[in-house]
Amino acid sequence: MEHIVVVGASLAGLRAVEAFRREGFAGRLTFVGAEPDEPYDRPPLSKAYLAGDADRSSLALRAQGYDELDVDLRLGQSAHSLDVSGRTVGVGDESVAFDGLVIATGAAPRRLPTQPDVAGVHTLRTIADSDAIGAWIEGDARLCVIGAGFIGAEVAATARSRNRAVTVLEALPQPMVRGVGPVIGEVLARLHRARGVDLRLGVGVDAIAGDSTVERVHLVDGSVVECDAVLVAIGAVPTTDWLEGSGLTVDNGVVCDASLHAAPGIVAAGDVCRWPNEQFDGEVMRIEHWTNAAEQGTHAARSLLAGDDAAPFATVPFVWSDQYDVKIQSAGRFSGEDRMEIVSGSVEEDRFVAIFERGGRISGVLGFSQPRRVIQYRRMIADHESFDAALAFAAENP
Ligand SMILES: Cc1cc2nc3c(=O)[nH]c(=O)nc-3n(C[C@H](O)[C@H](O)[C@H](O)COP(=O)(O)OP(=O)(O)OC[C@H]3O[C@@H](n4cnc5c(N)ncnc54)[C@H](O)[C@@H]3O)c2cc1C
């Protein structure tokens, strides 16, 4: 293999580039990214950076620079097409030939079908998005957040920490109830209400209104939220439009095999990748979290170099979210339908660990400000321990 192209210059793509060099790949590396910035970290965009507590330079994913990677870094350039059999990627007017390709184009915020293009209506994915929302928070705006998932909840928490008026609208009866169930959904709701968020649950958005700047959000029940800025935080969709007609299978992400190959010589990693996770009996997953993107980027590079001998990427997904003074962490697979037990701490004190059961095994863990315990249960999930064994561990380690 002489020339590898990595499309998507963010976390997964960068970890792939670094892994190629670490594994001794000495050929040409081309790293193409649509954004003008060098790869940067997104989690602070809804937390410390948005709050003004971290500066732009601290976001860099590779503070030491790119010289030692000997990579042709092409920023501000988008790949618009892929020819799988011809082994080329279209970038601008150029057709870039490759021997190996990493697809790491991530995901982009989902928009409301009726989302108007007026000032003050935002989504959050990039530094520019965070700067725009930060300016509203700085300017004492009344913020309306649509969606109480991780990003909506984090922005609400950041805005409340600056004492701004925040309304959060959520269609479900509890925040993230499908993922975490009603008990923890209630804890999340209480967390935000106790800090002064006007959290409205089970409500639908009818329209976002305003002439040149947003002025209000109309709800399906006829009520109205007056506001100066709106954040639409209703999830993300994998960035696969540029792969249309390429011949790769795209179905809510780039469909890969267990070793992250989408086709011979082509791998995918990060938020854009869908693959069967052998850690969970081959359940097909697409994960939109930092740790997965980092680990998958590294693994995808190794897989590309290994070809037919590539190993499967088997993992226990891990995610964190910081809201106010609470560090929420979870690992594994679970939903609000699974059996759940609180095994240490107490939900009233916003400090607890919950574990989840599927098929007799511990399949997931979620902790509020209990990082050590979450890691311990994550290991039990990786080891396919029974739920009873996890309960016994909990009894000895409350
Ligand atoms: C505000 C925010 C907060 C978050 N907080 C957390 C957190 O607390 N914990 C956690 O676990 N995860 C968090 N995440 C998720 C985490 O940041 C993502 O999972 C991670 O960024 C995914 O990395 P990626 O490289 O797969 O994709 P991305 O980071 O989405 O990067 C994809 C890159 O590809 C580029 N691109 C797209 N199409 C093309 C094209 N055709 N040609 C060239 N380039 C292209 C994009 O511009 C982008 O730069 C957060 C995400 C956001 C947005």
The ligand as an SDF file (V2000), in Angstrom:
LIG
                    3D

 53 58  0  0  0  0  0  0  0  0999 V2000
  -21.0710   19.7330   21.4470 C   0  0  0  0  0  0  0  0  0  0  0  0
  -20.6410   18.2990   21.5700 C   0  0  0  0  0  0  0  0  0  0  0  0
  -20.3380   17.7780   22.8170 C   0  0  0  0  0  0  0  0  0  0  0  0
  -19.9660   16.4460   22.9500 C   0  0  0  0  0  0  0  0  0  0  0  0
  -19.6930   15.9640   24.1960 N   0  0  0  0  0  0  0  0  0  0  0  0
  -19.3610   14.6740   24.3370 C   0  0  0  0  0  0  0  0  0  0  0  0
  -19.1090   14.1460   25.6370 C   0  0  0  0  0  0  0  0  0  0  0  0
  -19.1950   14.8440   26.6430 O   0  0  0  0  0  0  0  0  0  0  0  0
  -18.7870   12.8370   25.7410 N   0  0  0  0  0  0  0  0  0  0  0  0
  -18.6840   12.0190   24.6430 C   0  0  0  0  0  0  0  0  0  0  0  0
  -18.3960   10.8200   24.8010 O   0  0  0  0  0  0  0  0  0  0  0  0
  -18.9020   12.4930   23.4010 N   0  0  0  0  0  0  0  0  0  0  0  0
  -19.2430   13.8020   23.2230 C   0  0  0  0  0  0  0  0  0  0  0  0
  -19.4740   14.2970   21.9720 N   0  0  0  0  0  0  0  0  0  0  0  0
  -19.3660   13.3910   20.8050 C   0  0  0  0  0  0  0  0  0  0  0  0
  -17.9560   13.3380   20.1880 C   0  0  0  0  0  0  0  0  0  0  0  0
  -17.4260   14.6190   20.0730 O   0  0  0  0  0  0  0  0  0  0  0  0
  -18.0530   12.6590   18.8290 C   0  0  0  0  0  0  0  0  0  0  0  0
  -18.4470   11.3200   19.0580 O   0  0  0  0  0  0  0  0  0  0  0  0
  -16.7570   12.7100   18.0520 C   0  0  0  0  0  0  0  0  0  0  0  0
  -16.4500   14.0350   17.7060 O   0  0  0  0  0  0  0  0  0  0  0  0
  -16.8630   11.8690   16.7870 C   0  0  0  0  0  0  0  0  0  0  0  0
  -15.6800   11.9730   16.0800 O   0  0  0  0  0  0  0  0  0  0  0  0
  -15.6230   11.6530   14.5270 P   0  0  0  0  0  0  0  0  0  0  0  0
  -14.2070   11.9140   14.1210 O   0  0  0  0  0  0  0  0  0  0  0  0
  -16.2180   10.3330   14.2500 O   0  0  0  0  0  0  0  0  0  0  0  0
  -16.6050   12.6990   13.8080 O   0  0  0  0  0  0  0  0  0  0  0  0
  -16.6780   14.2770   13.8490 P   0  0  0  0  0  0  0  0  0  0  0  0
  -16.0570   14.8020   15.0780 O   0  0  0  0  0  0  0  0  0  0  0  0
  -18.0830   14.6170   13.5200 O   0  0  0  0  0  0  0  0  0  0  0  0
  -15.7560   14.7320   12.6330 O   0  0  0  0  0  0  0  0  0  0  0  0
  -16.0350   14.4680   11.3000 C   0  0  0  0  0  0  0  0  0  0  0  0
  -15.2550   15.4680   10.4710 C   0  0  0  0  0  0  0  0  0  0  0  0
  -15.3950   15.1390    9.0950 O   0  0  0  0  0  0  0  0  0  0  0  0
  -15.6080   16.3130    8.3610 C   0  0  0  0  0  0  0  0  0  0  0  0
  -16.3000   15.9640    7.1220 N   0  0  0  0  0  0  0  0  0  0  0  0
  -17.6010   15.6080    6.9750 C   0  0  0  0  0  0  0  0  0  0  0  0
  -17.8650   15.3360    5.6830 N   0  0  0  0  0  0  0  0  0  0  0  0
  -16.7010   15.5260    5.0040 C   0  0  0  0  0  0  0  0  0  0  0  0
  -16.3340   15.3880    3.6320 C   0  0  0  0  0  0  0  0  0  0  0  0
  -17.2110   14.9830    2.7080 N   0  0  0  0  0  0  0  0  0  0  0  0
  -15.0550   15.6580    3.2800 N   0  0  0  0  0  0  0  0  0  0  0  0
  -14.1570   16.0530    4.2240 C   0  0  0  0  0  0  0  0  0  0  0  0
  -14.4410   16.1880    5.5270 N   0  0  0  0  0  0  0  0  0  0  0  0
  -15.7100   15.9210    5.9180 C   0  0  0  0  0  0  0  0  0  0  0  0
  -16.4490   17.1650    9.2930 C   0  0  0  0  0  0  0  0  0  0  0  0
  -16.4120   18.5280    8.9030 O   0  0  0  0  0  0  0  0  0  0  0  0
  -15.7770   16.9010   10.6270 C   0  0  0  0  0  0  0  0  0  0  0  0
  -14.7160   17.7780   10.8500 O   0  0  0  0  0  0  0  0  0  0  0  0
  -19.8620   15.6270   21.7980 C   0  0  0  0  0  0  0  0  0  0  0  0
  -20.1670   16.1500   20.5350 C   0  0  0  0  0  0  0  0  0  0  0  0
  -20.5450   17.4690   20.4130 C   0  0  0  0  0  0  0  0  0  0  0  0
  -20.8710   18.0290   19.0460 C   0  0  0  0  0  0  0  0  0  0  0  0
  1  2  1  0
  2  3  1  0
  2 52  2  0
  3  4  2  0
  4  5  1  0
  4 50  1  0
  5  6  2  0
  6  7  1  0
  6 13  1  0
  7  8  2  0
  7  9  1  0
  9 10  1  0
 10 11  2  0
 10 12  1  0
 12 13  2  0
 13 14  1  0
 14 15  1  0
 14 50  1  0
 15 16  1  0
 16 17  1  0
 16 18  1  0
 18 19  1  0
 18 20  1  0
 20 21  1  0
 20 22  1  0
 22 23  1  0
 23 24  1  0
 24 25  2  0
 24 26  1  0
 24 27  1  0
 27 28  1  0
 28 29  2  0
 28 30  1  0
 28 31  1  0
 31 32  1  0
 32 33  1  0
 33 34  1  0
 33 48  1  0
 34 35  1  0
 35 36  1  0
 35 46  1  0
 36 37  1  0
 36 45  1  0
 37 38  2  0
 38 39  1  0
 39 40  1  0
 39 45  2  0
 40 41  1  0
 40 42  2  0
 42 43  1  0
 43 44  2  0
 44 45  1  0
 46 47  1  0
 46 48  1  0
 48 49  1  0
 50 51  2  0
 51 52  1  0
 52 53  1  0
M  END
$$$$
